[in-house]
Amino acid sequence: MVLSRGDWRLEMKIGKPIMTVLVLLSVAGLGALQASGAERSRLVYHVAQTANASDRNPGSRDEPFLTISQAARTVRPGDTMIVHEGIYRECVRPVRGGTGPERMITYQAAPGERVILRGSSVFSPTWEPAYADKRGGDDLVKARFPAGFFEENRRLKREDGRPAIYNPFRIPIRIGPTGGPAARYKVLDPEGFSTPVIGEVYVKGKPLIQARTIAELRTKRGSCLVSRDGQTLYVNFKKFTKGSVEVTVREQVFVPEYRGLGYIQVRGFIIEHAANQGPFPQAGMLSVRSGHHWIIEDNVIRYAATVGMDVGAEFAIYWSYEHDLTEEGEWAPEAIPAIYEKPRGPDGTWKWGELSSHVLQPSPSRGHIIRNNVISRNGLSGIIAIKADDLLIEGNVIEQNNRRLLRGNVEQEGLGWEEAAGIKLHLTRKAIIRNNLVRDNWGWSAGIWLDNNNDDARITGNLVLNNAYGVDLEINTRPNLVDHNIIAFSRIDGLSSRNSIGQRFIHNLVIHSGRWGCMINYSGQQGDYMGRQFGPSRDFAVKNNVFIGSAEGKAIRVPLPAEDTHNIISGNLIAASDQLFQLEGVFAGDTALPSADMVKLAIDLLTANNVPGNLWPDFDHWKSADRWTLGLCGFAAFNAIAGSSGNSHRDFPLPTLSSRMDQFTWNGWHGPFSWPSPDHHLPELNPGYELTVDATAWPQVEAVKGIDGDYLGSATGAGPVLPGPVQAAKGRKILTIWPKE
């Protein structure tokens, strides 16, 4: 018996008991049960790929379901689904959520078993030479996809309204607000490949390089190309053994049927091979789809075409102008849609003030916990969220994302926006990002990027290594706190803020940045934007940090002081090797304060602070310099002009960061084990890191009120403290900083 969706798709199997009890409820009976507050028993279902598994089974341990999708249609609040070893090639679409923390619906890999969810299908053709005369060699081959190889996608519609076939090899990656599904999934221009296509091909678990032409294919070993009609696959098999390949066919791998489902737990899976379009909307390989109170833990999320995981509300206000959001799918009956997705006025338009007010409204997506996952090698970003409140991201390893080096605007103009990061959040409130290892994200990826009106976030206790930017705060007008992090080997800036107001960088250790240890930049965003007022950077606090060894010798860049800036730069310890500081002119629009005015202001401040003339900067250089060198000065001049105090610029024994490659830990559901791994699967293994530090000669600084607990979780206390993230560094210590105990 299957009731209609209005009765929440209540399914009952008649003739076979579910576990040991069969309860049949009429619609009226169900209503009476809900009204009385009574609850059905919690049930456990099993999914397996054993010989007797079938979706006609009741889902017991002895008679399991064959597909996770069947179990997803069956489970109800409080139930648990245990999935046993195997590769499941399906898109899991939960149709209902739980009703509270005590009655969540749990999707769980069986402990100790390797359970893989894949968005790819196996392709085992008879290969033939790409050229009849074999001029491409024996390794350059082709094969045609069989009829029915690609699947329907319910976002895409035929003229008769039925779902259309989704062939990701005909669709270029697009990043930015491109409108409704018809625009986002528009097929390639027949004139050529302006950007990479969504679809990917895997051989032995590794993605092939996407070539643009046959000529390029011939020269790139381990590359592939699909014909413009999306039906013929060309492969250069050099470096690989010819045989079956895996081809991405499903856009997402775990995504609810309806938007706004809550209280779902996803635990212990390996999820990979999605053919998902770039944001926006945000549509990760694993997606909460505007849901609330999910727990996503102990998973491996890897090899998505673009985004590994989205944990927010999918959209921002732009799309209310672009298209009708009903095209994006139905909301669950109990869900409350976001304000910008409610019907428009009688004239079909929104007023900007009403629309932008959604920044201040509660989000339908809230209360998620993302912990202890390995999120790696996704094509664009690891974790993204837009409009998500009370989000907790902790204990994850987030590495090697932006694998496809997708960078819009500059290098690949057709892609649109730049969205690459290990973690990227928009419009969130009260997010906590703590105790994560964020490393080796490729290209221009930030490790952690808060972009556009994030409020009251705390980024604390993270180890952030080898990203373009360590922590980047862009276009934020409410305070966010970045404290007690270790940030090293950033290819550009360690700590970065652009067009923001009131951000706080407290007690961080920043080692060996490519450009600036800390860069606060204002480049013209001002006036009303999404309901917020922007202007020159002001009300910053850069306190009690340690800056060491920028490649260009640059420690801190901040705006020139003005009457309304009120930036506090104090208590920082700066290695003597970092000789350069910079004072940026306050911008008006996109025009810098004239250099002559900057010189006059600087001379007045230097004179008032009795700085000797031999410590003044080269003002002739200021008058001729470009924006990125204008305002350079030494430590004494910087302190006097910026009005900073309590900073130290000295020689001291420099901390060293080292990895313990002999001590690996498993970050998954299966528990810890030592190297070597049973299957030598390195992406799921993480080395330990140690910090050797001697703080004997470090100064003590005034503690910052309201911030307690250092990188290792030790209390900092109210008295004088050490700068940097670790109070246990007093004296020479070798500290294990990852994994954390």
N, C-alpha and C positions, 0 to 999 in steps of 0.2 A: 504494500500500500504506500503510495506517495501522495502526500497532500500538496497543495499549491504553495507557491513561494510566499503568498500572503500569510500562510500558516507556518512559515519558516521551514519549508521543505522537510517536514517530518517523514522519515522513511522507516518502515517496519518490514522486516523479512518474515513472511508468513511461511510456516512449514518447517523451518529450522530454528532452533533456539539460539539466541545470541548469548553466548556463554552458557549459563545454567538456568536463566530466568527469561521468560518472554512476557513483556507487559504491553498490552494493546490499549491505546488511549484514543478515544474520539477527540475531535477538536474541542468539544465542550468539556470533556474530561481533562484535557490538557490545560484549558483555561482555569478550571477549578483547582488543579494541582498547583499552578503558578500563583493563583490568588491566595491559596492557603499557606504558601511558603514552603511546601513540601518539596523535597529534591529526590530525583531518581538516583539509583546507586551509580557510583563511579565504575566504569567498565574499562577493561584493557583489551585492545585489539592487536592482532599481529599481522604483519605483512612479510612475505618471504618469497623466495624464488625456488622453492622446493618442488618436487614433481607433483605433489598433490595440491599446490597452491592454486586458488581460483577465486575470481571475484564473485562467484556464486556461493562461496563458503561463508560461514558465519563470522570468520575473522578470529577464531580461537587459536591457541598455540598449536594444537594438533591439526586444525583446518584453517590455515591462514588465508588472508586475501593475497592476490597476486600483485596488485598495484596499490601504490600509496593513494592514488586518486580515488579508488573505491573506498578506502578507509576514511579519506577526507570527507566523503559524502555521508559517512556513517556516524562519525564521532560527534558527541554532544558535550555540553559543558561538564567539566570534571573528568572527562575520559582521557585515556592515554593510548597513543598508538606507538607500538614498538616495531621498528623496521629492521629486518635481519639482513645479513650480508648479501651484497650483490650490487649490480649496476642497474639503476632504475632510470630509463630514458622516457621521461614524462614531465609535463608541467603540473606540479601539484597546486590545486586551486581549492583551498578551504572555503566551504560555503557557510560556515558559522564560526563564531568565536565563543570564548568563555563568558561567564557572567560576573567574575570577580577574582581576586587573588587566590581564593581557596577553591575555585572551580574553573581553572584554566583548562584549555585543550592543549595537550602536549603531544608534539611530534618528536620522537626520540629514536636515534639509532641504538640498536641493542648494544649494551656495554661489551667492549672487547671485539666487536665485529666492524668490519670496514664496509660502510654503506655509502654509496656514491649516487648522487642525483645529477644527471647530465642532460643538457639541452641539445646534445648532438645525436646523430644517428650514424650507424656504421654503413660505410659505402664500400662494397667489395666487388668492383666491376672486373671485366676483362680489359686490361689496359692495352692500348694500341699506340704506335708511334704518333707523336704530335704532327710529324711530317711524313708523308708517304715514302720519301727518299731517306728518312732517318737522319736528315742533316742536323737535327738537334741532338743526336746521340741516343743511345739506348735508354738513358735515364729521363729523357724528356718525353712524356707520354700524356695521353688524354683519355677521357671516358665520358660518356653522356649519362646524366642522371636519369633514372627510370621514371616513368609516369607515377605520380602519387608520392614521390620521395619527399617533397615539401608539404607542410601541413597548413591547415587553415589558421587564420589569426582573427579573432573576433573584433579586434580594433579596426580591421580593414573590411570594407563592404563592397560587394559587387553591385551592379546596377539594380538587381532584383532584391537587394538588402541582405542577401546571405553573406556569411564570412568569406573573404577572399583568401587565396593562397598567399602565404608569406614566403617569399624567396629573398633572403637577406643579401644575396650576391648581386641583386639588381638595385640595391638601395644604398646610397652613400651615407656615411655617418654625418649627422648634423647636430650641432651643439648650439643651444640658444632657443629663444621663444619662436619656434617655427610655425606655430599654429596648430590646427587640428590634425587628426590622423592622416587625412589625405595629403597634407603638405609634408608632414614628417616622414611619411613612407613613400613619397614620390620616387618613381624609378629613375635610374640613371639617365642623364642626358646622353643620347646616342652618340654625341660627338666625342665622348671620352670620359675618363676617370678624373674628375676634378679633385676628389678626395678619396680616402680609403672607403671601401664598402663595409657593411656591417658583418657579413658572413666570414667565417674562418674555417680552416681545415687543419686537423690535428693528425700527426703521425707519431705513434708511440707516446702519446700524451703531451707532445710539444706542438705549438702552433707553427705552421709554415709562414714564411714571409710572404706578404701580399705584393706581387709584382703588378705593374701598371700596363705593360706591353709584353708581347711574345719575346721581343728582343731582350728586354730586361729579365724575363723569365729564364732565358738561356744562360745568362751570366750569373744568376743568383742560385747557389745551391740551396736546396731545401725551401724552394719558393713555389707559389701556386698562382693561378689566374683562372677566373671563370669568364666564359664568353659573355658578350653583352646581352644575350638573351637569357642568361642565367642558367643554361641547360648543360653546358659542357665544361668539365673541369680539366685544366691543364696542370701538370705537376712536374717539377724538376726534382726527381727523387735522389739526386746525389746527396750523399751523407746518410741516406735511409735505405732500407730494404723495401723493394716494391711489395705491395700487398694491400690489405684493407686500410682505409683511413676513416676518420670520424669527421663529419661535416655538421656544422651548427645549423639547426633548423628551427629551434624554438626560441622565441624572443626572451622569455623568462623561464625560471625553473621552479620558483616557489612564490606564488602571488595569489592573494585571495580573489575569489570570484566576485565579491562585492566590496566596495570601498567602506572603510570605517569599522572593520571588525576588530574586536578587542580581546585581550587576555588569551593570547596564543603563545605557546612556548615551542621553540625549535632548537633541538639539542643533538650534537654529536655527528652531524652529517658532513660529507665532502660534497660541495655543490659547485658545479663547474660547467663551462661550455655554453653560456647563453649567447644568443645573437640579438642583443638588446641595443636599441637606438640610444644616442646620447641625450642628455637632458637639454631642454625641458619639454614635457614634464619629466620629473625624475622617475625612472623605471629601472630599478636595479635587478640583477639576476635573482636576488632575494629581495622582496618588497613587502613592506607592511601596508602599502596602498591606503594611506591616510588612516590606518588603524591606530589603536591606542593600547598601551600597557602590554606590549610584547616583551618576552625574554628570549634573546637569541644568544646562545652560549655554546662554547666548546665545539664550534664548527670550523671547517676549512672552506673559505669562500674564495674561489680563484678562477682565473681564465674566463671572465666575462668579456664580451666584446668591448664594453665601455665601463659600466658601473657595477661593482660587486654587490652593494647593498644600499637601498634607500630606506630611511626610517623616519620620514616626515610626511607632509601633506601634498607632495607631488608638484604643486603649482604655486606661483605667486600671482600678483594682480595682473600682470601683463596679458595673460591668456583670456581674461574676461573681455578684452578688446579684440582678441584675435579670432575667437571662435566660440561656438556654443559648447559649454563644458559637459552637457549631457552626452556628448559623443564619447566621453572618456569612461563611461560605465555607470552603473547604478550604485547608490549607497545602500548599505545594509539598513533594514527598517528602523533599527534603534539608534542609528548614527545621526549626528547633527552635522550637516554639511558646513563647510567654511562659509563665512559671510560673503566672500566674493563669488561663491557658486550658487547663491540664491537668485531667484528670478530677477531680471532687470525691470526698470521702470516701464510705464506704459509706452514711452517713446523708444524703448529698446536700448537705452543708453544708461551709463552710470555717471554720477557726478564724481569728479576726481577726489574731492574731500571725503565722500562717503566710502569710496573704494579704498583709498589709502589708509583709512582708519582700521583696516583689518590687521595692520601691524600690531595694534594694541589689543586686539581681541584674542580670547583663548583659542588655542588651536585644537582642531579635531584630533590631531595626532600628538600624543603626549604619553609620558610615563614609561618610555621604553628603556630596557636594560640590555646593553650590548656588551658582553663580557667573555673574555678568555677564548676569543676566536683567532684564527690565523686568516688574514685577509690579504691575498697576495696575487700579483701578476695579472691584475685586471687591466683592461685596455686603456682606461681613463683614470678612474678614481676607485678608492677602496670603499669608504663609507661616506654617503652624502645625506643631507636632510635639509628640507626647507619647511619653515613654519612648524617646528616641533618644540613642545614645551616639556620641561623637566626630563631631559634626556640624559642618561648615564652611559658613558662609553668607558670601560675600564678593563685593564688586564689583557688587552688584545695585542697581537703582533700584526702590524700593518706595514707591508713591505712590497717593493718592486712593482707598485702600481704605475699607471701610465706606460704600460709595456708597449703600447702602439705609438707612443710619442705624439699624442694628439694635441696640437697647439693651434688654436684658431687665431684670427686677427693678423698675425705676423707671418708665421712660417707656412701655414696652410689656410689661406684666406677663406676658402669655401667652407671650412668647418664651423665658422662663427666664433663663439666665445671661447675663453680659456676657463676650463673647469677642472684641471688635473690637480689632485691632491690625495694624500693618504686619507685625511678626514677633511670634509668641507661642509660647513653649515651656513645656511641663510635663515634669517628671520627667526632664530630660536630664542627661547627664554629659559634661563636657569639651567643651561646645559652644564654637565660636569664631565670633563675629559681627564681621566687620571690613571696613572700607573700603566700606561701603554708603552710598548716599544714601536716607534714609528721610524722606519729606516729605508734607505735605498730606493725611495720613490723617484722615478726616472724623469729626465728632461727638466721641464720647468715646474715640476710638481712641488707644491708646498707640502711640508709634513702635516701641519695642522693649519687650516685656513678658515677663519671666520669672516664671511663676506656678506655685508649688507644687513645692518640693523639687528645684530645679535645683542641681547641684553643679559647682563648678570651671569655670564658664563664664567666658569673657573677651569683653567687648564693647569693641572698641578701634578707633580711627581712623574712626569713622562720622560723617557729617554728618546731623544729625537736626533737621528743620525743621518747624515748624507742625503739631504733633500735640497731642492733649490732654495727654498726659504724654510727656516726651522718652524717658527710660528708667525703667521701673517694675519693681521687684523685689518680689514678693509671696509670702509664706509660704515662704521659703527658709532652711534652717538650716545650710547649708555655704557656705563663702566663694565668692562670685562677684566678679569684678573688672571694673569699669567705668572705663576709662582712656583718656585722650588722644582724647576725642570732642569735637566742636563741636555744641552743642545750643542751638537758638535758637527763639524765638517759640512756646514751649510754651503752650498755652491754660490749663493748670493749673500743674503743677510740671515743672521741668526734670529734676531727679534725684529719684526717689521710691522709698522703701522702706516696705513695710507688713508688719507681723507677721513680720519676718525677723530673722536673727541673723548677725553676722559678715560683712556685705557691705562692699565697698571701693569708694569713689569717689575716683579719683586722677587728677590732671592733666587735668581737663576744663575747657572754656570753656562757661559757661552764660549766655546772653544773653536778656534780656527775657522772663522767664516771667510767666504770668498771676497766679500766686500765690507759690509759694516757688521759689527757686533750687535748694535741696536740702531735702527733707522726709523725715524719718525718723519713722514713726508706728507706735505699737503700740496695737491696739484689741481685745485680749482673747484672741487665739489662744494657748492654752497647753495643756500636757499632751501626751499621746501623740496623734499624728496621722499616719497612714500610716507607722508605725514610727519616727517622729522626735519628739523632745521640743521643745516650743515654750515660750516665755516672753517676758518683756519684752525689748525690743530691746537688744542688748549686743554688744560686740566689733566695733563699726563703726570704719572708718577713713575720714575725709573729709579728704583731704590734697592740698595743692598745686593746688587748683582756682581758677578765676577766676569770680566771680559779678558780673553786671552787670545793673542796670536791671529788677528785677521790677516789675510794674505796681502792686502794692500796697506797694512798698518793702520787701519781705520777702526776706531773704537765706537764712537757715538755720534749720531747726526740728529740734531733737534732744531726746531724753529727758533729764530731770533726771539728774544723776549719782547713782549708788547704788553700794554695795559691789561688786556683781557686774556692773556695766554695762561698764566699761573701754572706753568710746568715745573715740576720738582724733580731735580736730578741730584740725588744725594746718596751717600753711604756706599758708593760703588767702588770696587777694587779693580784697577785696570793695569794690566801688565805693561812694564816700561817699553816693551817692543812695539806697542800700539801708540804711535806718536801723533796720529792725526785725529782731529775732531772737526765737526762741521756745524755751522750755524746757517740754517736755510732762511731765506727771506720770506716773510709772510706774503702769501699770494693773494691777489685780487683777480678773480677769474682765472685765467691761465697765464697771467703776467707776474713775474717776480718783482718784488720791491727793487727799485733801481739800485745798482751796486753802489753808487755814490751815497745814497741814503743809508745803505747798510754800513758803509764805512763810517759815516758820521755817527750813527747810533753806537757802533762798536767802540769808537774812540771815546765817546762820552762815558761809556760804561767802564772801559779800561782806566780812564783817568779817575773816575769816581772811586774805583777800587784800588788805586795806587799800584797798578801793575807796572813794573819797570819796562821801559821802552824796548829793551833787548828781547822781551818776551812777547812783544806785539806781533801779530801776523803780518804777512806781506800784503799790504793793502793795494799795492800796484797790481799784484796778481788778481786780487778780488775784482778790480775794475775791468780786467780783460778776460776773466775766466767765464766758462760756461756754467750752466746750472749745477752740474755735478761736481765742480771743483770750487765754485764760488763759496766763500765763507770758511775755507779750510784754515785751521789754526792749531796751536799747541795746547797742552793741558792747562797751563796757567791762564792763558787768554780765554779759553773755553769756560773755565770756572767763573771768571770775572764777568764775562759777557752774558753767559746763560744764567747767572745768579745761582749757580749750584753750590753745594756745600758738603763737607764731610767726605768727599771723594778722595781716593788714594791712587797715586800713579807711581808704581815702584817695581823694582826687581824682587822676585820671590821665587822659590822653587815651584815650577809649573806642574800642575796636575797632569797625569797621563791616563789615557783611557785605553784599555786593552781587552781583547776578546779571549775567552777560554774555549778554544776550538776543541778541546778534549772533553768538554763537559756539555753535552747536548741534553735538552729536555723536550719532551713531547707536549705540545700545547693543546691537545685534543681530549676528547671524551674518554680515550682509552687508557689514560693514566701515564705516569712517567716511566721512561726506560732510558738506558744509557746507550751511548754510541758503541758499535754501529747499529743503525736502524735495521730491523728485520728485512725490510724491503729497500733499504738505501734511498728512501724518498726524502731528499734533502729539503724541499720547500716546507715540509711540516716539522722541521727540526730547527731549533734555535740555540745559538751558543750563549754561554754566560758572558757577562761583561764585568770588568773590575775597574775601579777608579783608585789610582794611587795618588794621595794628596798629603802634603805637609803644610798645615796651616799655622805652624808655630809663630811665624812672623806676620801673620795677617792681622790687620786692625780689628777691633771690635766696633760694632755700629749699633745705633739705636734700633730696637725691635719695632716692627710695624704692628700697630694695634689691630686686633681682629684677625690676624693670620697666624695660626698655630699649627705645628706639624710640618717637619721638613720632608725631604725627598724620601727618606727611609721610614717616615712615620713617627719619628721621635718628636717629643714636645720641644718647642723652641723657647718657651718661657717669656717673661715680661722684661727681663733685664737685658744688658748688652749682649749681643749675639754676633756670630761670625757672618760676614757676607757670604752669598752663595747658597746652594740648596741643602747642604749637609752639615749639621751642627756636630756630628760625630767626628768631623775632620780635625778637631783640635789635636795637635801633634801629628806625627807621620802615621798614616793609616792606609791599609789596602782594604777597600770597601767593595763588597759584592753589590753592584747596582742593578744587575739583571741576571737571572730572574729574582724578583723580590720575594723575600720570605713572607 
